Amino acid sequence: MFDTITAPRAKRRAGTSMAVSILLHGAVVAAAFGLAYARAHMPKTAAVEVPVAFRPPPPPPPPPPPPPASRKPKTPRTERIRPKVPPTTVIQPREIPKVEEKLPEMPEEPEEDEGVEGGVEGGVVGGVVGGVVGGQIGGQIGSGPVEFNDTMTPPQKVSGPDPQYTSQALEREVEGMMIVKCVVSTQGVVRGCRVLKSLPFMDRAVVDALEHRRYSPALLRGQPIEVDYTFKVKLTLPR
């Protein structure tokens, strides 16, 4: 009894679910076709290229300036206190005494006798022309050497060595004239030589040679006299 009642209801439910399933599948298929159609007929949009410019990053900001150097505090100047100098007062006398300067009286010079022509300066009054300075009246010869002059006979070499060249003078090939002044005594001895004109490395050698020589004395009116005589020594290199 119950089977006959439930059978038609079950058949109805099965038919209803079948119809609903078919409708759902149809809707899904229709929706899929609709989407495909819409996509196929949609207008294609052209891609727009946007230019992109890459700019370098901006430079870093400059470093901050260093802090200003601290100034040294100025030391206050100390003012020098100058001592006050009292003004100097000059006391002048009312009247300045006048000093009279007296010139010293010059002694009167004695009148000199007139000299003789041909006399020598420094000669003795009343002497003889051609006499020796410092001589005595009467023609006696004085004690000291006198300068040789043309009124005398010159000394003549008697013996003695010639000057020898030193090694330094030979190396430097020294040549020339030496002038030496010496005293020649009445015995013909040469002494007290002084070099007036020198040559390098030869002064001592020439003086030694002269002082080891013997000369005949100078003569004045036939009498030997001690004179200050000038020697001229010419030096020539040996050939």
C-alpha positions as a Markdown table, in Angstrom:
| # | Residue | x | y | z |
|---|---|---|---|---|
| 1 | Met | 0.0 | 0.0 | 0.0 |
| 2 | Phe | 2.7 | 2.3 | 0.9 |
| 3 | Asp | 4.8 | 1.4 | -2.2 |
| 4 | Thr | 2.1 | 2.6 | -4.5 |
| 5 | Ile | 1.9 | 6.0 | -2.7 |
| 6 | Thr | 5.7 | 6.7 | -2.6 |
| 7 | Ala | 6.5 | 5.5 | -6.1 |
| 8 | Pro | 4.8 | 8.4 | -8.0 |
| 9 | Arg | 6.5 | 11.0 | -5.6 |
| 10 | Ala | 9.9 | 9.5 | -6.2 |
| 11 | Lys | 9.4 | 9.7 | -10.0 |
| 12 | Arg | 8.4 | 13.3 | -9.7 |
| 13 | Arg | 11.4 | 14.3 | -7.7 |
| 14 | Ala | 13.8 | 12.5 | -10.1 |
| 15 | Gly | 12.3 | 14.3 | -13.1 |
| 16 | Thr | 12.5 | 17.6 | -11.4 |
| 17 | Ser | 16.2 | 17.3 | -10.5 |
| 18 | Met | 16.9 | 16.1 | -14.0 |
| 19 | Ala | 15.4 | 19.2 | -15.5 |
| 20 | Val | 17.2 | 21.5 | -13.1 |
| 21 | Ser | 20.5 | 19.9 | -13.9 |
| 22 | Ile | 19.9 | 20.3 | -17.6 |
| 23 | Leu | 19.1 | 23.9 | -17.2 |
| 24 | Leu | 22.1 | 24.6 | -15.1 |
| 25 | His | 24.4 | 22.9 | -17.7 |
| 26 | Gly | 22.8 | 24.8 | -20.5 |
| 27 | Ala | 23.3 | 28.1 | -18.6 |
| 28 | Val | 27.0 | 27.3 | -18.0 |
| 29 | Val | 27.5 | 26.4 | -21.7 |
| 30 | Ala | 25.7 | 29.5 | -22.8 |
| 31 | Ala | 27.7 | 31.7 | -20.5 |
| 32 | Ala | 31.0 | 30.2 | -21.8 |
| 33 | Phe | 30.0 | 30.8 | -25.4 |
| 34 | Gly | 29.0 | 34.3 | -24.6 |
| 35 | Leu | 32.3 | 35.1 | -23.0 |
| 36 | Ala | 34.2 | 33.6 | -25.9 |
| 37 | Tyr | 32.2 | 35.6 | -28.4 |
| 38 | Ala | 32.6 | 38.8 | -26.4 |
| 39 | Arg | 36.4 | 38.3 | -26.3 |
| 40 | Ala | 36.6 | 37.6 | -30.0 |
| 41 | His | 34.6 | 40.7 | -31.0 |
| 42 | Met | 36.3 | 43.1 | -28.5 |
| 43 | Pro | 38.3 | 46.0 | -30.2 |
| 44 | Lys | 42.1 | 45.5 | -29.7 |
| 45 | Thr | 43.8 | 48.5 | -28.0 |
| 46 | Ala | 47.2 | 49.5 | -29.3 |
| 47 | Ala | 49.9 | 49.4 | -26.7 |
| 48 | Val | 51.3 | 52.9 | -26.0 |
| 49 | Glu | 55.0 | 53.1 | -25.4 |
| 50 | Val | 55.9 | 55.6 | -22.7 |
| 51 | Pro | 59.5 | 56.9 | -23.0 |
| 52 | Val | 61.2 | 56.5 | -19.7 |
| 53 | Ala | 64.3 | 58.7 | -19.2 |
| 54 | Phe | 66.7 | 57.6 | -16.5 |
| 55 | Arg | 68.4 | 60.6 | -14.8 |
| 56 | Pro | 71.5 | 60.2 | -12.7 |
| 57 | Pro | 71.0 | 60.7 | -9.1 |
| 58 | Pro | 71.7 | 64.2 | -7.9 |
| 59 | Pro | 75.2 | 64.8 | -6.4 |
| 60 | Pro | 75.5 | 64.6 | -2.7 |
| 61 | Pro | 75.3 | 67.9 | -0.9 |
| 62 | Pro | 78.6 | 69.6 | -0.1 |
| 63 | Pro | 80.0 | 69.0 | 3.4 |
| 64 | Pro | 79.2 | 71.7 | 5.9 |
| 65 | Pro | 81.9 | 74.4 | 6.3 |
| 66 | Pro | 84.3 | 73.9 | 9.2 |
| 67 | Pro | 83.6 | 75.9 | 12.2 |
| 68 | Pro | 85.4 | 79.2 | 12.4 |
| 69 | Ala | 88.7 | 79.0 | 14.3 |
| 70 | Ser | 88.5 | 80.4 | 17.7 |
| 71 | Arg | 90.3 | 83.6 | 17.9 |
| 72 | Lys | 92.9 | 84.0 | 20.5 |
| 73 | Pro | 91.9 | 86.5 | 23.1 |
| 74 | Lys | 93.9 | 89.7 | 22.6 |
| 75 | Thr | 96.2 | 90.3 | 25.5 |
| 76 | Pro | 95.6 | 93.8 | 26.8 |
| 77 | Arg | 98.4 | 96.2 | 26.2 |
| 78 | Thr | 100.1 | 97.4 | 29.2 |
| 79 | Glu | 100.8 | 101.1 | 28.9 |
| 80 | Arg | 104.3 | 102.0 | 29.9 |
| 81 | Ile | 104.5 | 104.6 | 32.5 |
| 82 | Arg | 107.1 | 107.1 | 31.5 |
| 83 | Pro | 108.7 | 108.8 | 34.5 |
| 84 | Lys | 108.4 | 112.5 | 34.4 |
| 85 | Val | 111.7 | 114.2 | 33.8 |
| 86 | Pro | 112.0 | 117.5 | 35.6 |
| 87 | Pro | 112.9 | 120.2 | 33.2 |
| 88 | Thr | 116.5 | 121.2 | 33.2 |
| 89 | Thr | 117.1 | 124.8 | 33.9 |
| 90 | Val | 120.2 | 126.4 | 32.6 |
| 91 | Ile | 121.5 | 129.2 | 34.7 |
| 92 | Gln | 123.5 | 131.7 | 32.7 |
| 93 | Pro | 125.6 | 134.4 | 34.3 |
| 94 | Arg | 124.5 | 137.8 | 33.8 |
| 95 | Glu | 127.7 | 138.8 | 32.0 |
| 96 | Ile | 129.9 | 136.3 | 30.2 |
| 97 | Pro | 133.5 | 137.3 | 30.8 |
| 98 | Lys | 135.4 | 137.9 | 27.6 |
| 99 | Val | 138.6 | 135.9 | 27.3 |
| 100 | Glu | 141.3 | 137.6 | 25.3 |
| 101 | Glu | 143.4 | 135.1 | 23.3 |
| 102 | Lys | 147.0 | 136.1 | 23.0 |
| 103 | Leu | 148.8 | 134.7 | 20.1 |
| 104 | Pro | 152.2 | 133.2 | 21.1 |
| 105 | Glu | 155.1 | 135.3 | 19.9 |
| 106 | Met | 157.0 | 133.7 | 17.2 |
| 107 | Pro | 160.8 | 133.8 | 17.8 |
| 108 | Glu | 162.7 | 135.6 | 15.1 |
| 109 | Glu | 164.5 | 133.2 | 12.9 |
| 110 | Pro | 168.1 | 134.0 | 12.4 |
| 111 | Glu | 169.0 | 135.0 | 8.9 |
| 112 | Glu | 170.7 | 132.2 | 7.0 |
| 113 | Asp | 173.8 | 132.8 | 4.9 |
| 114 | Glu | 173.3 | 132.3 | 1.3 |
| 115 | Gly | 174.4 | 128.9 | 0.0 |
| 116 | Val | 176.9 | 128.3 | -2.8 |
| 117 | Glu | 175.9 | 127.1 | -6.2 |
| 118 | Gly | 176.2 | 123.3 | -6.5 |
| 119 | Gly | 175.8 | 122.8 | -2.7 |
| 120 | Val | 173.9 | 119.9 | -1.2 |
| 121 | Glu | 170.8 | 120.3 | 1.0 |
| 122 | Gly | 171.8 | 119.7 | 4.6 |
| 123 | Gly | 175.4 | 120.6 | 4.0 |
| 124 | Val | 177.6 | 122.5 | 6.4 |
| 125 | Val | 177.9 | 126.3 | 6.0 |
| 126 | Gly | 181.3 | 127.0 | 4.6 |
| 127 | Gly | 181.7 | 123.5 | 3.1 |
| 128 | Val | 183.2 | 122.6 | -0.2 |
| 129 | Val | 181.1 | 121.9 | -3.3 |
| 130 | Gly | 180.9 | 118.1 | -3.9 |
| 131 | Gly | 181.5 | 117.4 | -0.2 |
| 132 | Val | 179.6 | 114.7 | 1.8 |
| 133 | Val | 176.4 | 115.6 | 3.7 |
| 134 | Gly | 177.3 | 115.5 | 7.4 |
| 135 | Gly | 181.0 | 116.0 | 6.7 |
| 136 | Gln | 183.1 | 118.4 | 8.6 |
| 137 | Ile | 184.7 | 121.6 | 7.4 |
| 138 | Gly | 188.1 | 120.9 | 5.9 |
| 139 | Gly | 186.9 | 117.9 | 3.8 |
| 140 | Gln | 187.0 | 115.2 | 6.5 |
| 141 | Ile | 184.6 | 112.3 | 5.7 |
| 142 | Gly | 181.7 | 111.6 | 8.0 |
| 143 | Ser | 181.1 | 108.4 | 10.0 |
| 144 | Gly | 177.8 | 107.1 | 8.6 |
| 145 | Pro | 177.0 | 105.8 | 5.1 |
| 146 | Val | 175.9 | 108.3 | 2.5 |
| 147 | Glu | 173.8 | 108.0 | -0.6 |
| 148 | Phe | 175.9 | 107.1 | -3.7 |
| 149 | Asn | 175.9 | 109.8 | -6.4 |
| 150 | Asp | 177.5 | 110.5 | -9.7 |
| 151 | Thr | 180.4 | 112.4 | -8.2 |
| 152 | Met | 181.7 | 109.1 | -6.7 |
| 153 | Thr | 183.4 | 106.0 | -8.1 |
| 154 | Pro | 181.1 | 103.0 | -7.8 |
| 155 | Pro | 182.1 | 99.9 | -5.9 |
| 156 | Gln | 183.5 | 97.0 | -8.1 |
| 157 | Lys | 182.9 | 93.3 | -7.4 |
| 158 | Val | 186.1 | 91.5 | -6.2 |
| 159 | Ser | 184.7 | 88.1 | -5.3 |
| 160 | Gly | 181.6 | 86.2 | -4.2 |
| 161 | Pro | 178.9 | 83.9 | -5.4 |
| 162 | Asp | 176.1 | 84.6 | -7.9 |
| 163 | Pro | 172.5 | 84.1 | -6.9 |
| 164 | Gln | 171.3 | 80.6 | -7.2 |
| 165 | Tyr | 167.7 | 79.7 | -8.5 |
| 166 | Thr | 165.4 | 78.1 | -5.9 |
| 167 | Ser | 163.4 | 75.1 | -6.9 |
| 168 | Gln | 160.1 | 77.0 | -6.6 |
| 169 | Ala | 161.4 | 79.8 | -8.9 |
| 170 | Leu | 162.6 | 77.2 | -11.5 |
| 171 | Glu | 159.2 | 75.5 | -11.5 |
| 172 | Arg | 157.4 | 78.8 | -12.1 |
| 173 | Glu | 160.1 | 80.0 | -14.6 |
| 174 | Val | 160.8 | 83.2 | -12.7 |
| 175 | Glu | 162.8 | 85.8 | -14.6 |
| 176 | Gly | 163.3 | 89.6 | -14.4 |
| 177 | Met | 165.1 | 92.4 | -12.6 |
| 178 | Met | 165.5 | 92.7 | -8.8 |
| 179 | Ile | 166.5 | 95.9 | -7.1 |
| 180 | Val | 168.3 | 95.7 | -3.8 |
| 181 | Lys | 169.8 | 98.5 | -1.7 |
| 182 | Cys | 172.8 | 97.7 | 0.5 |
| 183 | Val | 175.5 | 99.4 | 2.5 |
| 184 | Val | 179.0 | 98.9 | 1.1 |
| 185 | Ser | 181.7 | 99.7 | 3.8 |
| 186 | Thr | 185.1 | 101.2 | 3.2 |
| 187 | Gln | 186.5 | 97.7 | 3.5 |
| 188 | Gly | 184.1 | 96.5 | 0.7 |
| 189 | Val | 181.8 | 94.5 | 3.0 |
| 190 | Val | 178.1 | 94.4 | 1.9 |
| 191 | Arg | 175.5 | 94.5 | 4.7 |
| 192 | Gly | 172.0 | 95.8 | 5.6 |
| 193 | Cys | 170.4 | 94.8 | 2.3 |
| 194 | Arg | 166.7 | 95.9 | 1.6 |
| 195 | Val | 164.7 | 94.6 | -1.4 |
| 196 | Leu | 163.1 | 97.4 | -3.4 |
| 197 | Lys | 161.8 | 95.3 | -6.3 |
| 198 | Ser | 161.1 | 91.7 | -5.6 |
| 199 | Leu | 160.8 | 88.5 | -7.6 |
| 200 | Pro | 158.8 | 85.4 | -6.4 |
| 201 | Phe | 160.9 | 82.9 | -4.4 |
| 202 | Met | 164.2 | 84.7 | -5.0 |
| 203 | Asp | 164.5 | 87.5 | -2.5 |
| 204 | Arg | 166.4 | 85.5 | 0.2 |
| 205 | Ala | 168.7 | 83.9 | -2.4 |
| 206 | Val | 169.7 | 87.2 | -3.9 |
| 207 | Val | 170.3 | 88.9 | -0.6 |
| 208 | Asp | 172.4 | 86.0 | 0.7 |
| 209 | Ala | 174.6 | 86.1 | -2.4 |
| 210 | Leu | 175.1 | 89.9 | -2.2 |
| 211 | Glu | 176.1 | 89.8 | 1.5 |
| 212 | His | 178.7 | 87.1 | 0.8 |
| 213 | Arg | 180.4 | 89.2 | -1.8 |
| 214 | Arg | 183.5 | 91.5 | -1.5 |
| 215 | Tyr | 183.6 | 94.8 | -3.4 |
| 216 | Ser | 186.1 | 97.5 | -3.8 |
| 217 | Pro | 184.9 | 100.5 | -1.8 |
| 218 | Ala | 183.3 | 103.6 | -3.4 |
| 219 | Leu | 185.7 | 106.5 | -3.8 |
| 220 | Leu | 185.1 | 110.2 | -3.4 |
| 221 | Arg | 188.0 | 112.3 | -4.6 |
| 222 | Gly | 190.2 | 109.3 | -4.4 |
| 223 | Gln | 189.2 | 108.5 | -0.8 |
| 224 | Pro | 187.2 | 105.3 | 0.2 |
| 225 | Ile | 183.7 | 106.2 | 1.5 |
| 226 | Glu | 180.9 | 104.1 | 3.0 |
| 227 | Val | 177.9 | 104.4 | 0.8 |
| 228 | Asp | 174.3 | 103.2 | 0.5 |
| 229 | Tyr | 174.5 | 101.6 | -3.0 |
| 230 | Thr | 171.7 | 100.2 | -5.2 |
| 231 | Phe | 172.3 | 96.9 | -6.9 |
| 232 | Lys | 170.3 | 95.8 | -10.0 |
| 233 | Val | 170.4 | 92.0 | -10.3 |
| 234 | Lys | 169.1 | 90.5 | -13.5 |
| 235 | Leu | 167.8 | 86.9 | -13.2 |
| 236 | Thr | 167.7 | 84.7 | -16.3 |
| 237 | Leu | 166.7 | 81.0 | -16.4 |
| 238 | Pro | 169.5 | 78.6 | -17.2 |
| 239 | Arg | 169.4 | 77.4 | -20.9 |
